[in-house]
Amino acid sequence: MRKISFGLLWLGFIAYAFLFAPPDRPDTLDLIINLSTGNWQGINPIIVALFNIMGILPIAYTALILADGRGQKIRAYPFAIASFGLGAFALLPYFALRETNPDFKGKKDFLLKIFDSRWLGISLTLIANILIAYAIVSGDWGDFIQQWQTSRFIHVMSLDFCLLSLLFPAILGDDMKKRGSKNPLIFWAVSLIPLLGTLLYLSFRTPLPQEQETNKIVTENPIAPES
């Protein structure tokens, strides 16, 4: 049922985005280029903040699914890479195909050490808070609602943000088990605080355990020859 649910959610999201979301606006491509290149003059700060947060959330998910992928029949990194451009469109198929994986075996490679670092979570939390404050203080909510109703890009990006914020518990439980954390209060606190709960979890979670290399111990013959 879990796999079927994620599969249906993925298909439903695709159908909604292409069949029921508002049509594309003529200036959509220019908007995407300006947002990507930092040319934000004249763009609603709420849209700027949302676009950049949609770059933070895939990093947060990658910090979990790279370790999760170690025990899967499918590779996790193609979905992680695709999520930076497609968001939930790329991650929902992974959730539909993955198996429950509460264990981590092996050693952390260089990339996994980066994504397992608490400093990554702390950095993402600081950036997200700055973006949220920027949107609240300087944003035009009336203009954002109007664009949400008339622009497919803004509309779908907003729904994508909501999905990524709400889907985190789907993989959170296994990640906690990998780290030896069994406190249900942590799970619910992270789950019930979208975005910031996710980033705070990355900032304070216990690092992944590693298998230690076992050294062969050569024992001497306890019966020593008499001199």
N, C-alpha and C positions, 0 to 999 in steps of 0.2 A: 504493500500500500504506500509506503514511503516513496519508493521509486516511481510508482505510477503517479502519485500526487505531484512530485517535482516535474515529471514529464508533462503532465497536463497543464501545470502552471506555466511551464516554458512555452508550450504551444499556444496557450491562451494569451500570454503576454505578446507573443509575435503577432497573433491575429489582431489583438487590440491595437498594437502600434501601427499596423499597416491598413487596417480596415476602419477603425473607429476613432483614432486620434485625429486632431485637426490637421488640415493639409499643410504641406511645406510652404514657407514664405519665400519670396524671391531673394531675400537678403540672408538666408540661412547659412549658405556657404561662407559669405563674408564674415558673418558673426562667428562661426567656428574658427576661421583663420585668425581673426582678431583675438579671440579668447586664447587660442593656442600660442600666439606669439607675444602675448602680454600687452597688446594694443587695446587697453580697456577704456580709453576715453569715450565717454558718451554711452557706455554700456551700464545698465542697471547693476549696482553692486551685488544685489541678490543673485543675479545670474552669474556674475563673476565668481562669487563665493561657492555657488552650487557646482559650477563647472570644475573648480579646483578641488572641492571635496570629492567629486566623482573620480579624481585621481588618487585621493587618499584611501578611499574604501577598497579599491582593488589591492593596494599594498597591504592593508589589514587582512584581507582574505588570503593573500599569498603567504603571509606569515603563518597561516594555519595549514593551508592545503599542500604546501611543499613538504611538510612533515607527514601529513596525512597520506600523501601519495606514495610514501615508501612502502606501504602495505597494500597497495591497490593493484589490480590487474591492468588498470589504465594509468597512463602517465598524467600527472597533475599539471606539469608546467605549461603545456599548450593551452589549457584552460585559464591558467593564471595570466599568461601573456595576453591572450585574447580579451580578458576582462578589462584591461586598461583602455580598450577601445569600444568594447561591447557591454561592459558591466554585467548585469544579471543575465543577459542573453547568452553569455559565455559560461557563467558559473552554474546556472540551473542544470544544464546537461551533465556537468560533473557530479552535482548532488544526486541526480537521477541514476547515474551509473556506478557511483562509489559504493563500497561496502563499509559497514561499521568497522572502525579501526581504532581501538583504544590503546594500542601499544606502539612504541617506537623502538626500533632495533637498528643497530649500526652506529656509525659515527657521523657527526655533523660535518658536512663539507663547508667550504668558505661561504657559499651563498646562503646556506641554511643558518650559519652562525650569524650572518647579518640580519636575516629576517627573524631570528630567535632572540635578538638583542633587545633588552629593555629600553635602550637608548633610542631605538627606532620608534617604539611606542610613545615615548616621552616627546620626541620631536614631532610626531604626527599629531599628538594631543595639543601641543602648543600652536602648531600651524592651524589646526581645525578651530581652536578657540579664537584665534585672530580673525579667521575668515567669518566665523559666526558673528563676532562683534562688529566687523566691517559691514556685514549685511544688515544687522539690526540698526546700527547707528546711521548708516548712509543710504540704505536701500529704499526703493520706492515700491511698496507692496501693491498699490493699486495698479501700477504699470506691470508688475510681475504677473498679477492675476490676469490682466488683459492679454499679455503675451502667452500665458499658459493656455488660454482659451483659443488662441489663434495661430500658435506655432507648434508644429509637430515636434520639432527639436526640443523646445523648452518643455512641452507637455510630457514627452516620453522620458526625457532626462530626469524630470521631477519624479515620475513613477519609478524609474530605475533606482533613484536615490532611496525612495521609500522601501522598495524590495530589498536592496542590499542592506539597509539598516535593520530590517525585520528578519532577514534570513540567517543572521549570524548564529543564533542558537542551534541551527541545524547541524553545525559542525563544532560548536563550542564544547559540548559534552565530551566528545572523544578527545579533544585537545586537552581538556582538564585531566582526563584519566591518564593520558600520556605523561603528565607532569605530576601524577600522584595526588591531585587535588580532588577531594570528594565532598567539599562543602556545598550543599545545594543553595545556600544563601548567596554565594558568589555567582553561581549560574543565573539565578533569578535577578540579582542586582544588575549584572551585565546585560541580560536579556531585556529587561524592562527600561533600560536607559539607552535608546538608539544612538548610534554613532559614538557619543562620548563614553558610554559604558564599554563599547568595543575597544576604543583606544586606551582607556584606563586599564582594561584587562591586559592589553599588550604591554603596558608600562610596568605592571607589577606581577605578572605571572612568573611562576617558577621556571627556570630554564629546563630544556629537555635533557633527560638523562642520556648518558652515552655508555655503550659497552666498553669496558676497559680491556685493554689487551692483557692477556694472561701470560706471565713469564714462566717458562719452564724452570722448575726448581730441581736442581740436581742434588740428591741426597747422598751423603757419604755412607759407606759401610760402617754401621755402628760398632762392628767388631774390629778393632784395630789390632794389627799384629804386635805381639809383644817384642820389646827390644831385647 
